[in-house]
């Protein structure tokens, strides 16, 4: 196994590698065309799905990449590795493996974390008919997080306000109030949207199509940007104690945002919410596999810079190249050491999920 071979320099190459690996593995495929966005050179965008195993399985493992588009470099490589190393060919009885590749293809192709409508997809799965939660401290931080200019006195004042909040309230409070998800500022960070995004609708379709007959569902969503570099943190998605216990039994050390043991803030409206309709019929074990890159401060600064570029700046202007390098580096370390660590950990966690499904 040569881990760097599973990675790609951009969305287009990643998609080609995924489709080739899925075809070689004999997977049944679905392709969802995003008619609302294009890549940086006008290229079409797709979310692709590959399934191995029975069409109506009792056991199901669902792997997803690029919820946060630019994080797709990692997730795509992990999925390709699963297909290419033979792990996907040794499924438990009556078990299917479903791989959802590039759920947010706009973000992946354009090196953005958000969707084409500036929505954080992992905050979008809420009841949009209900009044949104009070954004609380985010209201105070929003003007500083999105300055008018990305240089000079305005940027310096904004940076000083952010630094003062972090010093007075602490990084944990800053992370919570900025990253938990807000629904009031469409031009802001970690915006959960005011309606289901295109990717939200596609994800619900994938879950509905493939989970209808399952009695055991394991879900792994690949993420990057939090925690120590190259370490794959298994983060339990939810607060149900029985589900958490099962995740610990399968994976060993598992953190929980609800318990405050994770590198991630507790977020609203993540992808796992789409499984709620199956809770009465199936045992569900959902985790995010989060691979660390840069520091939390550097990661948020990269997200902040990219948001400014597309809201207030010029995506083709003087700051664009620097900011694009910055956000890509915040979510993808292009070193063999990091790539080896990611693929090794991902394959071990997927193997553990298949073993857990077989034994339960």
QUIVEN-V281397 format. One record per backbone hydrogen bond with DSSP energy under -1.0 kcal/mol. CO is the residue of the C=O (numbers start at 1). NH is the residue of the N-H. E is the energy in kcal/mol with one decimal. If there is no record, write none. Layout:
{{CO NH E} {CO NH E}}
This chain:
{{2 5 -1.9} {3 6 -2.1} {4 7 -1.1} {10 14 -2.3} {11 15 -2.9} {12 16 -2.1} {13 17 -2.6} {14 18 -2.5} {15 19 -2.8} {16 20 -2.2} {17 21 -2.4} {18 22 -2.8} {19 23 -2.4} {20 24 -2.5} {21 25 -1.7} {22 27 -2.7} {23 26 -1.2} {28 51 -2.7} {30 49 -2.8} {32 47 -2.3} {39 42 -2.0} {43 39 -2.7} {45 34 -2.6} {47 32 -3.1} {48 101 -3.5} {49 30 -2.4} {50 99 -2.8} {51 28 -2.5} {52 97 -2.8} {58 215 -3.3} {58 216 -1.8} {59 96 -2.1} {60 218 -3.0} {61 98 -2.8} {62 220 -2.4} {63 100 -3.3} {64 222 -2.4} {65 103 -2.5} {66 104 -1.1} {68 71 -3.1} {69 72 -2.5} {71 75 -1.6} {72 76 -2.8} {73 77 -1.3} {74 78 -2.3} {75 79 -2.2} {76 80 -2.6} {77 81 -2.4} {78 82 -2.0} {79 83 -2.0} {80 84 -2.7} {81 85 -2.2} {82 88 -1.5} {86 89 -1.4} {87 90 -1.2} {92 95 -1.2} {94 58 -1.1} {94 59 -2.4} {96 61 -2.4} {97 52 -2.6} {98 63 -2.8} {99 50 -2.1} {100 65 -2.0} {101 48 -1.9} {104 108 -1.9} {105 109 -2.8} {106 110 -2.2} {107 112 -3.1} {108 111 -1.0} {112 70 -1.6} {115 118 -1.9} {119 115 -2.1} {120 123 -2.2} {121 124 -1.4} {124 126 -1.4} {126 128 -1.1} {127 130 -1.6} {135 138 -2.5} {136 139 -1.5} {137 141 -1.8} {138 142 -2.5} {141 145 -2.4} {142 146 -1.7} {152 156 -2.1} {153 157 -2.6} {154 158 -2.1} {155 159 -2.7} {156 160 -2.1} {157 161 -2.0} {158 162 -2.2} {159 163 -2.7} {160 164 -2.3} {161 165 -2.1} {162 166 -2.4} {163 167 -2.3} {164 168 -2.5} {165 169 -3.0} {166 170 -1.6} {170 174 -2.0} {171 175 -3.0} {172 176 -2.3} {173 177 -2.7} {174 178 -2.1} {175 179 -2.8} {176 180 -2.0} {180 268 -1.9} {182 192 -2.8} {185 188 -1.9} {190 182 -2.0} {191 120 -3.4} {197 201 -2.2} {198 202 -2.1} {199 203 -2.6} {200 204 -2.4} {201 205 -1.7} {202 206 -2.5} {203 207 -2.8} {204 208 -2.4} {205 209 -2.7} {206 210 -2.0} {207 211 -2.1} {215 283 -2.5} {216 60 -1.9} {217 285 -2.8} {218 62 -2.9} {219 287 -2.6} {220 64 -2.2} {221 289 -2.5} {223 291 -2.3} {228 231 -1.8} {231 292 -1.5} {233 290 -2.7} {234 255 -2.7} {235 288 -2.5} {240 244 -2.2} {241 245 -2.5} {242 246 -1.9} {243 247 -2.1} {244 248 -2.3} {245 249 -2.5} {246 250 -2.0} {247 251 -3.0} {248 252 -2.3} {255 236 -3.1} {256 261 -2.3} {269 125 -2.6} {270 273 -1.8} {271 274 -2.0} {272 275 -1.9} {273 276 -1.6} {275 278 -2.2} {276 279 -1.5} {278 282 -2.1} {283 217 -3.2} {285 219 -2.2} {286 237 -2.3} {287 221 -2.0} {288 235 -3.2} {289 223 -2.7} {290 233 -3.2} {291 225 -2.1} {292 230 -2.4} {295 299 -2.5} {296 300 -2.6} {297 301 -2.2} {298 302 -1.9} {299 303 -2.1} {300 304 -2.8} {301 305 -2.5} {302 306 -2.4} {303 307 -2.3} {304 308 -2.4} {305 309 -2.5} {306 310 -1.8} {307 311 -1.8} {308 312 -2.7} {308 313 -2.5} {314 317 -2.6} {319 323 -2.4} {320 324 -2.6} {321 325 -2.0} {322 326 -2.0} {323 327 -2.5} {324 328 -2.0} {325 329 -2.2} {326 330 -1.4} {328 331 -1.0} {328 332 -1.2} {333 335 -1.6} {335 339 -2.5} {336 340 -2.8} {337 341 -2.0} {338 342 -2.5} {339 343 -2.5} {340 344 -2.3} {341 345 -2.1} {342 346 -2.8} {343 347 -2.5} {344 348 -1.7} {345 349 -2.3} {346 350 -2.6} {347 351 -2.4} {348 352 -2.0} {349 353 -2.1} {350 354 -2.3} {351 355 -2.2} {352 356 -2.5} {353 357 -2.5} {354 358 -2.1} {355 359 -1.8} {356 360 -1.7}}
